[in-house]
Amino acid sequence: MKKPLLLLLATVAVALTGCAPHRMIGAGTSAPVREDIEWLDVWLPESNARDLPRVLLIGDSITRGYYPEVQARLQAQAYVARLTAPQTI
């Protein structure tokens, strides 16, 4: 894996897990509500292939859910990867 891609993934992972914008909970409260288990899912199929462009889906569990459909629709046109984490509310 090339260094720029690793840097991008690390930057996005930090943004998704610690610095994501959140809605205020109650009057004067600024702490985000988090899930009981924090998770990070990174999926990079065909990481050594160079014959097709790449698409990176970044999002939460909803993105993770529609990933298979996107991957199926772009089959033979692009390699689809995902970086997903829980949404902070």
TAGI-V8506 format. One record per residue. N is the residue number from 0. RES is the residue in one small letter. SS is DSSP state (alpha for helix, beta for strand, coil for the rest). PSI is psi as a letter, one per 30 degrees, with the letter a starting at -180 (none if undefined). NEAR is the number of other C-alpha atoms within 12 Angstrom. Layout:
BEGIN
N,RES,SS,PSI,NEAR
N,RES,SS,PSI,NEAR
END
This chain:
BEGIN
0,m,coil,k,15
1,k,coil,l,11
2,k,alpha,e,9
3,p,alpha,e,10
4,l,alpha,e,16
5,l,alpha,e,16
6,l,alpha,e,13
7,l,alpha,e,17
8,l,alpha,e,27
9,a,alpha,e,17
10,t,alpha,e,18
11,v,alpha,e,26
12,a,alpha,e,27
13,v,alpha,e,17
14,a,alpha,e,22
15,l,alpha,e,27
16,t,alpha,f,28
17,g,alpha,f,22
18,c,coil,g,15
19,a,coil,k,23
20,p,coil,l,16
21,h,coil,l,18
22,r,coil,l,17
23,m,coil,k,14
24,i,coil,j,14
25,g,coil,l,10
26,a,coil,k,8
27,g,coil,g,8
28,t,coil,k,11
29,s,coil,f,13
30,a,coil,k,18
31,p,coil,l,20
32,v,coil,k,21
33,r,coil,l,20
34,e,coil,l,14
35,d,coil,e,8
36,i,coil,j,11
37,e,coil,k,19
38,w,coil,l,20
39,l,beta,k,26
40,d,beta,j,26
41,v,beta,k,26
42,w,beta,j,23
43,l,coil,i,24
44,p,coil,l,21
45,e,coil,h,18
46,s,coil,f,21
47,n,coil,f,12
48,a,coil,k,14
49,r,coil,g,13
50,d,coil,f,12
51,l,coil,l,17
52,p,beta,l,17
53,r,beta,k,24
54,v,beta,k,23
55,l,beta,j,26
56,l,beta,k,30
57,i,beta,k,31
58,g,beta,a,28
59,d,coil,a,27
60,s,alpha,f,22
61,i,alpha,e,17
62,t,alpha,e,24
63,r,alpha,e,27
64,g,alpha,e,18
65,y,alpha,g,20
66,y,alpha,e,29
67,p,alpha,e,19
68,e,alpha,e,14
69,v,alpha,e,22
70,q,alpha,e,26
71,a,alpha,e,14
72,r,alpha,f,14
73,l,coil,g,18
74,q,coil,k,17
75,a,coil,g,15
76,q,coil,e,15
77,a,beta,l,22
78,y,beta,k,29
79,v,beta,k,32
80,a,beta,l,30
81,r,beta,k,32
82,l,beta,j,36
83,t,beta,l,32
84,a,beta,l,31
85,p,coil,k,29
86,q,coil,k,29
87,t,coil,k,26
88,i,coil,none,16
END
